[in-house]
Every structure is written in structure tokens, then in C-alpha cells.
Amino acid sequence: MTSSGIPLDAGALMSAVLEGILYGFSGLMFMGTIWSLTYKQHTRNISRPIVAVAILLFILSTTHVVVCVIRVEDGLVKYRNTYPGGPVAFFADTSQKTYIIKQALYILQTLLADGVVIYRCYVVWQSVWVIILPSMLWCSIVVTGIHAVYGASQYNTSAFDQGLATWVIGFFISTIAANVLSSGLLAYRIWAIERDVATIRASTKGNMMPIIRVLMDAAILYSMALVTTLICFLSSSNGEYVMVDLVMPIISISFYMVLIRVAINRNHSYLSTVGMTAEAEQGNLQKHPVEPLQVYIPIYAQ
């Protein structure tokens, strides 16, 4: 397929600038996330896995920005007059190490973020059957992503080459479906629990609605970025290169915005009810049919 749209050298510079802006915003949200998860919290009450995931997302985003800057410097300065075809040909070459590293980082970021959402679906639903389809989609992301990166590393070709296009399209469709399905299941389960609790005690009505709203906002933000990237790819637009770079900080931003909202809502998310309790530190949702207990819904998702 023949690409169209903005020149690749201009697109590389544009993506570096825009990604840097979004990365700065995600960096601020990362600091806010760590603060909200640890401020005035006893060590044993801090969710170490979630803190670890937040840090990993930040590390991946930071590394991606650094590689992006190196790639721009290589294409526009270092190899400007020595690479056959000039900067445009350099940025079109998918076998370049910087291109492969960037795409590998993007796939790792996607797998990490989508994996967390799927895991939280299991935590809230406490059913393996619910996450079977999302897990299959996650495996599809692994297969299509690895094959796309490997294929790109073997040939000096365009990302729109027919040999790569099938795998790239499969990757985007899989991650869009996994994100929409997992986020939808998560939000529905929280809404269902909140509705049941509200029927028992009217004063609890609406306590979890802010989390449901931010979950959907994060899912919409991430999904729209992916859909835009897919549309650019299907139309063979060079804007796809820009959008892929922008999706990296968007993944982190959508993840952090949920964590911050959950932390803000922490003191209001303990609901008095009959027959339910959740042990947040253990990540297990358990039901007890006799004693009036508290329910805490542990939601940390993208």
C-alpha cells in the first residue's frame, strides 16, 4: 500500500513534540498517582502490585520518549546526508533499530495496561468465565504484536506493506476489543453492586458512580485514540506513525486518571450492607450471607 499525508520527516518531528507534551502531563499524573496511593497510608495498606504497574508504565513511556528523540536526531541530523533517500527514506525504514524498539515498547505498554484491566475484571467478578474472551483477545495482541514487530525487523519496508498490514490491523482490532469489553464488564459489575447496595441502604446511593464515570472516560479516551490510529492505518496515512507515538502517553494517562479517582473516592467507597465484604489488600471479593459487613470494591484499571 502507498502511504499518503504528511511527509515522514515532518511527521517524526511532530510526533516527538506532541508526545513530549503528553508525556509531561502523564508525568505529573504519575506523581499524583504515587502520592494518592501512598499518602498517609500504612505500608501494609499500599497496593504494591498497582504501584509497580504505575512505575512500569512510567518507565516504558519515558524510554519511548527517549528513543523517539534519538530517532528524530538520527534521521534529521546524524544520517541526514548519508542515508540513501534522505530523512524520508530513513523514517520509512521499519528495520531501523529505533523503530523496532519503539514498537516493542508500545506493545509491552499495551499488554501491561490491558492485562491489568482483565485482572481487575476477575477480581470484581470472581469468575474465570467472565475473562475468557478478554484473555483470548489479550493473547491475540501478543501474537499479532510480536509477528508485526518481527516482520518489520526483517525487511526494509513500509508499515503499510501488505505483509505487515494484516498483523498490524489484527493487533489494533484485538486491543480495541479487549479494552472496550474489559472496561465495560468492569463498569457494569461495579454499577450492579452499587445498585444492589443502594436498595438496601439509600444513603449509599451513588458512592461508586464517580469511579464508573472515570472508568468509562478512560476507556473512551484510549479507545478513540486507537480507533483514530486504525483509521489512519487503513487509509494508508502517515498520521498513523504520529498516532502510535501519542497512544503511549495516553495509555498511561488513562491508567493514572482511574487510580487517582479511586484514591480520592477511597474514604467514600466503604459501603455498609448485608452479606458482602471485600478484602482489598488480598484482591478477593467474598460474600458472607449473615453478618452486616462492609464492602470495598478494589478497582485499579486503565
C-alpha positions in Angstrom: 0.0 0.0 0.0 1.2 3.5 -0.8 1.3 6.0 2.1 -0.1 9.5 2.0 -0.5 12.5 4.1 2.3 14.5 5.9 5.9 13.8 5.0 7.5 11.2 7.3 10.3 13.5 8.4 7.8 16.2 9.4 5.6 13.6 11.0 8.5 12.2 13.1 9.2 15.7 14.4 5.6 16.4 15.0 5.1 13.1 16.9 8.2 13.8 19.1 6.8 17.3 20.1 3.3 16.1 20.8 4.4 13.0 22.6 6.7 15.1 24.7 3.7 17.4 25.7 1.5 14.4 26.6 4.4 12.7 28.4 4.9 15.8 30.6 1.2 15.6 31.5 1.4 11.9 32.2 4.5 12.5 34.4 2.5 14.9 36.5 -0.3 12.4 36.8 2.2 9.7 37.7 3.5 11.8 40.6 -0.2 12.4 41.6 -0.9 8.7 41.4 2.0 7.7 43.6 1.1 10.4 46.1 -2.5 9.4 46.2 -1.7 5.7 46.7 0.9 6.3 49.5 -0.1 9.5 51.3 -1.0 8.8 54.9 -1.2 5.1 54.1 0.4 2.4 56.2 2.9 0.3 54.3 0.8 -2.8 54.5 -2.2 -0.9 53.1 -0.4 0.1 50.0 -1.2 -2.0 46.9 2.4 -2.9 45.8 1.4 -4.5 42.5 -0.5 -1.4 41.4 2.3 0.9 42.4 4.7 -1.4 40.5 2.4 -1.3 37.4 2.2 2.5 37.6 6.0 2.7 37.8 6.5 0.3 34.9 4.1 2.3 32.7 6.1 5.4 33.5 9.4 3.7 32.7 8.1 2.4 29.4 6.7 5.8 28.5 10.0 7.5 29.4 12.1 5.0 27.4 9.8 5.5 24.4 10.2 9.3 24.5 14.0 8.9 24.7 14.1 6.5 21.8 11.8 8.8 19.8 14.1 11.8 20.4 17.1 9.6 19.4 15.3 8.5 16.2 14.5 12.1 15.2 18.1 13.1 15.8 19.4 10.2 13.8 17.0 10.9 10.9 17.2 14.6 10.7 20.8 15.2 11.8 23.1 12.2 12.1 22.2 10.4 8.8 20.6 13.3 7.0 23.1 13.4 4.2 24.4 9.8 4.3 21.3 7.7 4.4 20.1 6.7 0.8 17.0 8.7 0.1 17.4 11.1 2.9 15.3 11.6 6.1 12.1 10.5 4.4 13.6 7.2 3.4 15.1 6.8 6.9 11.8 7.2 8.7 10.1 4.9 6.3 12.6 2.1 7.0 10.9 -0.2 9.5 14.1 -2.3 10.0 15.8 0.6 11.8 16.6 -0.3 15.4 15.0 2.7 16.9 11.7 1.9 15.0 11.7 -1.7 16.3 12.4 -0.6 19.9 9.6 2.0 19.8 7.1 -0.6 18.5 8.3 -3.2 21.1 7.8 -0.7 23.9 4.3 0.2 22.6 3.3 -3.4 22.5 4.6 -4.0 26.1 2.7 -0.9 27.3 -0.4 -2.2 25.7 -0.1 -5.7 27.1 0.6 -4.4 30.6 -2.3 -2.0 30.7 -4.8 -4.3 29.1 -3.7 -7.1 31.3 -4.4 -5.0 34.4 -7.9 -4.3 33.3 -8.6 -8.0 32.6 -7.2 -8.9 36.0 -9.4 -6.4 37.7 -12.4 -7.9 35.9 -11.6 -11.2 37.5 -11.1 -9.6 40.9 -14.5 -7.9 40.8 -16.5 -10.7 39.1 -14.6 -13.6 40.8 -15.3 -15.7 37.8 -12.8 -17.1 35.3 -15.6 -17.5 32.7 -16.0 -13.7 32.5 -12.4 -13.1 31.4 -12.1 -15.9 28.9 -12.9 -13.8 25.9 -10.8 -10.8 27.1 -7.9 -13.2 27.8 -8.2 -14.6 24.3 -8.1 -11.1 22.9 -5.0 -10.4 25.1 -3.3 -13.5 23.6 -4.2 -12.2 20.2 -2.5 -8.9 21.0 0.6 -10.9 21.9 0.7 -12.9 18.7 -0.1 -10.1 16.3 2.1 -7.6 18.0 5.2 -9.9 18.1 4.7 -11.0 14.5 4.3 -7.4 13.3 7.5 -6.3 15.1 9.4 -9.3 13.9 8.2 -8.9 10.3 9.2 -5.2 10.4 12.7 -6.0 11.7 13.4 -8.4 8.8 12.7 -6.1 5.9 13.4 -2.6 4.8 9.7 -1.9 4.0 6.8 0.3 4.9 4.4 -0.3 7.8 1.7 -0.3 5.2 3.2 -3.2 3.3 0.7 -5.9 2.7 2.8 -8.5 4.6 2.7 -6.4 7.7 -0.7 -4.7 7.3 -2.7 -7.9 8.2 -0.9 -8.3 11.5 -1.0 -4.6 12.4 -4.7 -4.4 11.7 -5.3 -7.6 13.8 -3.3 -6.0 16.6 -5.4 -2.8 16.7 -8.7 -4.6 16.5 -7.7 -7.0 19.3 -6.6 -4.3 21.6 -9.7 -2.1 20.9 -12.0 -5.1 21.5 -10.1 -6.1 24.7 -10.2 -2.6 26.1 -13.9 -2.0 25.4 -15.0 -5.4 26.6 -13.0 -5.4 29.8 -13.8 -1.8 30.7 -17.5 -2.5 30.0 -17.6 -5.6 32.2 -15.8 -3.8 34.9 -18.1 -0.8 34.9 -21.2 -3.0 34.7 -20.2 -5.1 37.7 -19.5 -2.0 39.8 -22.8 -0.5 38.8 -24.7 -3.7 39.6 -23.1 -4.0 43.0 -23.8 -0.3 43.7 -27.4 -0.8 42.6 -27.9 -3.8 44.9 -26.3 -1.9 47.8 -28.4 1.2 47.2 -31.6 -0.9 47.5 -30.6 -1.9 51.0 -29.4 1.4 52.3 -30.5 4.6 50.4 -27.7 6.6 51.9 -25.1 4.7 49.9 -26.6 5.6 46.6 -24.2 7.0 44.1 -21.0 6.4 46.1 -19.3 4.4 43.3 -20.7 6.4 40.4 -17.7 8.7 40.1 -15.5 5.6 39.6 -17.8 4.3 37.0 -17.7 7.6 35.1 -14.0 7.8 35.2 -13.6 4.2 34.1 -15.8 4.9 31.1 -14.0 8.2 30.4 -10.6 6.4 30.4 -11.9 3.6 28.2 -13.3 6.2 25.7 -10.1 8.2 25.7 -8.0 5.1 25.0 -10.4 3.6 22.5 -10.8 6.8 20.5 -7.0 7.1 20.2 -6.8 3.5 19.0 -9.7 3.9 16.5 -8.1 7.1 15.1 -4.8 5.2 14.7 -6.6 2.3 13.0 -8.4 4.7 10.6 -5.1 6.4 9.7 -3.6 3.0 9.0 -6.5 1.7 6.9 -6.3 4.9 4.8 -2.5 4.5 4.5 -2.0 7.9 6.1 1.4 8.7 7.6 -0.6 10.1 10.5 -0.6 6.6 11.8 3.1 7.0 12.8 2.2 10.1 14.8 -0.8 8.5 16.5 1.1 5.4 17.6 3.6 7.6 19.4 0.8 9.5 21.0 -1.0 6.4 22.2 1.9 5.6 24.6 1.3 8.5 27.0 -2.4 8.2 26.5 -2.3 4.7 27.9 -0.5 6.0 31.0 -2.9 9.0 31.4 -6.0 6.8 31.2 -4.5 4.4 33.8 -3.5 7.1 36.2 -6.8 9.0 36.0 -8.6 5.9 37.3 -6.1 5.3 40.1 -6.4 8.9 41.2 -10.2 8.9 41.1 -10.2 5.7 43.2 -7.8 7.2 45.7 -10.0 10.3 46.0 -13.0 8.1 46.5 -11.4 5.7 48.9 -12.9 7.2 52.0 -16.4 7.1 50.5 -16.2 3.6 49.0 -16.8 1.7 52.2 -20.5 0.8 52.0 -22.5 -0.7 54.8 -24.6 -3.6 53.6 -25.7 -7.1 54.5 -24.0 -10.3 53.2 -21.0 -8.7 51.4 -17.4 -7.9 52.1 -14.3 -7.4 50.1 -10.7 -7.6 51.2 -8.9 -5.0 49.1 -5.4 -6.0 50.1 -5.9 -9.6 49.1 -7.8 -8.6 46.0 -10.6 -11.0 46.7 -14.3 -10.3 46.6 -16.0 -12.6 49.1 -19.7 -13.0 50.1 -20.9 -13.7 53.6 -24.7 -14.2 54.0 -25.2 -13.5 57.7 -23.2 -10.6 59.3 -23.5 -7.0 58.3 -20.1 -6.1 57.0 -18.5 -3.6 54.7 -17.9 -3.8 51.0 -14.9 -2.2 49.4 -14.6 -2.6 45.6 -11.0 -2.7 44.6 -10.8 -1.0 41.2 -7.5 -0.1 39.7 -7.7 -0.2 35.9 -6.7 1.6 32.9 
